């Protein structure tokens, strides 16, 4: 009816009005390698397929170092992230630019006891009406952390003493 149309005129579309819960997760591990080695492995995105879980099927859209873009399939959803910043050998900033979330991640590398404490902090907003709605019912942070277990295990292996050195 005309009155219903008038009531909706000027209102944002429903998907813009859906509230959401941010997704924040922090995952960590200890790696028996110096921060310089871990940092180097994190920046060589064209070798992620060698140590990321196979199910992620990572593909490199633009390789090597800051500005690099990687696409992956996580839990049936495609994501893309860019290496946004690099502060050798302490931090690597990641920007999530496509997929169900938009936001940032950060690898923090701290020397500890002959190795490196690795912390990955993820802070992003659900993107799109379905992800926004699901954010009220699905624990995206727990799902993210579950997937990060495989990434961190792969990072430990990729930086181990017997692993092939990354050519940077």
PyMOL commands that set and color helices and strands:
alter all, ss='L'
color gray80, all
select helices_A, chain A and resi 2-8+14-17+35-43+45-51+54-56+129-134+140-158
alter helices_A, ss='H'
color red, helices_A
select strands_A, chain A and resi 23-31+59-62+69-74+77-87+91-98+101-112+115-126
alter strands_A, ss='S'
color yellow, strands_A
deselect
rebuild
show_as cartoon
